[in-house]
Amino acid sequence: MSEALAFDPWSPRFAADPYPGYAELRERGRVHWFAPSRQWLVPRHDDVRALLRDRRLGRTYLHRFGHEEFGRSAPPDWHEPFHTLNDNGLLDLEAPDHTRLRRLVSKAFTPRMVEQLAPYVRRTADELVAGLLADGGGDLVAAVAEPLPVAVIAEMLGVPAADRGLLRPWSAAICGMYELNPGEDSARAAVRASAEFSAYLRDLIAARRAEPGEDLISALIAAYEEGDRLSEQEMVSTCALLLNAGHEATVHTTGNAWLALFRHPEQLAALRADHGLLPGAVEELMRFDTPLHLFERWVLDDIEVGGVHLPRGSEVALLLGSANRDPARFDRPDALDLTRSDIPHLSLGAGIHYCLGAPLARLELAAVFGALLRRAPGLRLVSEPERKPGFVIRGLKKMLVEAG
């Protein structure tokens, strides 16, 4: 065990480039205590992958223990809207509730269902890129990266087009609570957004119950009415999770990936010369600078990692960003190589919480990259991008480009 001296998530310098710090963590050991967040940091690929699958760890402990029994304090009462929304969704449930909900929702993410969405995804990507080019360039994040996945997941769920502008601010505020030790301002913004989002979704569910459509919300209502064990709150929380998770990762992967390409012009030139590299390039770009750098797990039963005993009640921080750059698993891990053939990255998780929307995310990324490569072969970066604050969710706030 060692103190995580190389890990400084609140430092702008570390957040801008955490990879040298990760390398130091990996070199110094398999697990490190980080006192400021009271977590055990796990930086190596094989350990992160194994612990994502280890059922002795969980996203929650409340299915087995109360707060005091687990040695934890209950959250403040005023946090309730956030926890009611967050804790009843797929991401923060464990079996058997997770198994039941995932079975229901997974029907919307079959390869056949995703393929049916493909024409809409590609058409929307083309339209957004055309709009960016018509303006001669602009903010790639706001003009293309954000609106595409928001439109796609909203289309799946049946959110009216006029309401889609509400989703991104709510999602951003809620995601602020996933950072390490969020401050009171972030917490209050997340609580307010959770209450507003929940109220909106309850109204939308009521509207779909009165007038069903060909969307996922209508399908969940049908499952509920046909006797599947799905509560109203689980329906609200699942829809919120799908809307949030269904676009956050794609938005930030797109921004991070294009920044990586602009900083590696030889790789961008190779991709522009051979669009057939795109499927592998998407995987390599997800590995190279993942949007989710840390995923938390609670230790439900005592475990040992690298000779260090982690008792029940501990919290583990699995460093996905570090795992994806581990030289024990990847040759030349700090090099961007779009021809890399073996890319077992962990950007989409592993185990029972593996990203349900992975096929859709890959479709969206291929569509937006394809549209930009075809329509804007001379796209170039105008100025240094502006990063979003925070470390856990790593992405760009703004990236100005020109058509070239």
N, C-alpha and C positions, 0 to 999 in steps of 0.2 A: 504493500500500500504506500502511496505517496500523495502529498498535497499537489493539487493541479495548478502548479505555478504558471504553466504555459497557457492556461485557459482563462481568458478575460473577456467574457461575452458582452460586457457593458462598455468596453473600450471601442471607440470608432475605428481605431487602427486595426484592432483584431477583427471587428465585424467586416471591415473592408476586405481583409485577406486572412481568414482564419487558418489557412492550410499549413503555414510554417509551425504554428502552435500545435496543430493536430499532429504533425510529424514528431514534435518533441514528446507529446503525450504517448504516442505509440512506441517510441524508442524507450521510454522510461518504464513502461509496464502495461499490464492488461486492464487494470482498474485503478482509479484515483479518487480520493475523497475531495469533494469541492464544498467547503464549509459555507460559503455565502448562500448557496441554494440547498444545502443539506442533501446533496445527491452524490451517488457514485457514478463517475464518468467511465464509460466503456468505449475506447477509441478504435479497436481493431476489428477488421472485417469479419473474421470467423466467429469472434465472440458476439458481435452485434447480431449477426445472422442467427446464431444459435439461440440467443436470448429472446429475439423476436418470436421464436417458435416455442419457447419454453413455457409450459403451462403453470409452472411455479411462480410465474410473474403475470401480472394482469394490468389492464388499463384502469381498472377500478378495484377496490377492495370491499366495497359496500355489499356485494353479493354474498360475502362471507363474514365480514366483521363490521362492528360499529366503529365510529371514529375513536372513541376512548379505548376500546378493546384493541385497536390497531396502533395505539400510541400516537394518534393524530388529533388535532383540534378541528372541530367542525368549522366550516366557513362562516363568516358573519351572516346574520339573517338577511341583510340587505342585498347579498349576492344571489338570493334565491332565484330570480328570473333567469340568470345565466345558468345556474346549475340545473334547474329544472329542464331547460332547453338542451343543454350540453350533455347531461348525464343520462338522458333517455334515448340518445342516438347510437347508431352502430359503433361509432368510434370508441365510445366509453362504456360499452356494455361487455360483459363476459357471458359465456355459456351458463344456462341454456337460453337466456334472452337474446344474446347475440346470434346464436344459431338460428333461432326462430325468425328474427327480423331479417337476417342476411338471406335466408332462403326465400323470403317474400320479395325482397328488393332485387335480388340477383336475376329475377325473371326479366327485368328491364335492361340488363347488361349482358345478355347472351350475344355471341358473335352475330347471330342473325339480326337482332334488334339494332346493334351498333351499325351493321352494314346498311340497314334501312335508313339510318340517319346520315350515311356518308354523303349522298348528294346535297343535302341541306348544309352539312358542315363545309363541303368544298365550295358551294355557291356563296355561302356567307363569307368565307375566307377571301374569295376572289373579290367580292363586293367591297370588303373593308380595305383590302390592299389597293383596289382601284381608287377608292376615296382618298387614301393617303397620297397616291401618286398624282391625283387631280389637283391636290394642294401643293404639289412640288416637294412634299415631305412633311415632317412634323414629328409629333411624339409617338413613337412606335408603340409604346405601352398603352397610351390612352386611345390611339386610333385603331389598333389592331389586336394587340395582345389581350387587353381586357375585354372588349366587346364580344369577341368570338366565343370563348367558353361560357360567358354569361348567357349569350343568346342560345347556345346549344342546350345547356342544362335547363334553362327556363323553358325552352321549347319542349323538352322531354317531360317536364313536370306540369306544363300547361299554365305557366305564369304569363298573363297578358303582356304584350309588347310595351304597352304604356306604363307598366309597373316595373320594368326591368332595371330602370335607373336607381331604384331603391335598394337593389340587392347588394351591389358592391360596397356602398358605405356601411350597411349593416354587417356584412361579412368582415370588412376590415376592422371594425370596432370589436367584434366578437373575437377575432383572431389575436387581438392585443392581449387577451388573457392567457394565451399560450406561451408568451414570452416568460423568461425566468424572472420570478419575483416582480410581477407587474405592480406598478404604483396605483395609488387610489384613483387618479384621473383616468387611467386606462381601465380600471375595474368598473368605475361608474359609467364610462362610455359603453363598455361591454354589456353591463346590466341593462342600460337604457335600450341599446340595440336589440338585446335578447327579448325584452318585453314588447318592443314594437314589431319585431320580426314574428314573434309568436302570435300576436294579435292579427297580423296580416295573414299568416298562414291559416289560422282558424277560420277567418272569413273566407279565404280562398277554398278551403276544404268544404265549408258549408255551401258555397256556390257550386262546386263540382258535385256535391251530393244531390243538390236540386237539379242540376243539369250536367250529367256526366259527359266526358269527352274521351278522346283517344290518347290520354296522357297518363303518366305514372300516378298522379294523385288520384285520378278516377279509378285506376287499377287497385291502389291501396284501399280505397273506400270499398270497392267491390269485395276485396279479400276480407275486410273487416265485417262486412254485412253477411258474408258467406260463412262466417264462424271462425276464421283464423284468429288466433289470439294476438290481436294488435290493438293497443289502447289508442285513444285519441291523442294523448300526449306523445306516445311513440310515433304516431303518424306525423305530428308536428315536428318533433325532433329529427326524425329521419329526413323529412323534406328539407329542413334547415341545413342538416349536415350535407345532403346531396348538393344543395345550392352553394354552400360554402366550399366544401372540398372539391366539388365538381368544377370549380373554376380557379381557385387560388393557386393550386400547383401548376396548372397550365399557363396561367398568366406569368408567373415568375420563372417557369422553365423557359418560356419564349424569350423573355427579356434577358435572363442570364445567358442563354444560349447564343443570342445574337451578339451580345457583348463579347463572349468568348470568341466567336467567329471573327468579329472586327479586330480583336487583339491577336488573332492567329490568321493573318491574311492568306498564308499559303494553304491552310485548310479550307478557308472560304473559297479560294480560287479553285481548289480541287472539287468542291461540292458544286460550284457553278458550272464546272466543265462536265461533271457526270452526276446528273440528278439520281441515277441509280444507287448512289451512295446513301440516299436519304434515310431509308429504314434503319441502317446501322448507325448513321449519324445522329438520329434522334436518341438512340440508346446511349451513345458516347457522350452526347451533350447533357443528358440527364445525369450521367455519372460524374462528369467533370465539375459541374457546379449546381448541385441539387438545390431545389428551393426549400426543402425541409432538412435542417441540419441536426435536429435533436428530437428524439421521440422518447417519452417517459413511460416507465413501467414501475408498478409497485411490487415489492417482493412479498408474495403471499405465503411462501414456505421457505425456510432457510436454504440458501444456496451458497456455493463457493465458486469464485471466479479467479483464476490465476493464483490460487492459494490464499485468497482473501475471503473470509467468512462474511457474507451479507445476510444479516438476520431479518426475519419477518418484520415488516414495518418500514424497511428501508425503501428509498426511491432510487431508481436507476435511470441515468440519462444515457441513452444509446446514441452515440454520435455518428449519424448517418453520413454526414459530410466527410468525416475522417475515415470511416470505413470504405467509402468510395475512392479514397486516395491511398489505400494501404498497399505498400509495395510487396507485401507477402501474398497479395491476391492479384495485383495488376502490374504488368510490366510497364515501366516508365509511367507511373500513375499521375505525375504532374504534367505530362504531355497530353495535349489534345490530339487524338489520332482518330480521324473519322473512318479509317479502314480497320480499326480494332475489331477483332472477330469474337473474342471471349469477353463479354461485358456483364458479369453477374452483379450489377449494381443493386443497391438496396433503397433506391429513391422511392420505390413504390411499396416498401415494407416487405414483410414476409409473415408466414403463419396465418392464423385465422383473421388477422387484421390487414392482410394484404389488400392493396387498393382495389376496391370493387370496380371502379371506373377505369382501370388501367387500359383496356382496349379502346375506350372512348378517348382517353387522354392521348394515346398514341395516334389515333385518327386525327384529332384536332391539331396536334403538333405537325404531323406530316402534311396536313392541308395548308396550314398557315406558312410553313416553310416552303412548300411547293409553290404556293401563290407568289411569295416574295421572290423566290429564285427565278420563276418564269417572267413575272411582270416587272421586276425591279433588279435586273442583273447588275446594275451599277450602284445599288444602295450603299450608302456610306454614313459613317458616324460623323456628326457635326461637332459635338462637344462631349466632354466627360459626363457620363450619365449621373443622375442623382439617385442615390440609394435610399431605400426605405429604412426608417429607423428599426432597430431590433435585430436580433441575431437568430432566433429559432426559425423564423420564416424569412428566408433570405431572398430579396428581390430588388427590383428597380422601381423607383417612383416615377422617373421620367428619363426618356432616352430620345434625344432629337436626332433625326436622320434626314438625309436628302436623297432624292432619287438617283442622282449622279448622271 
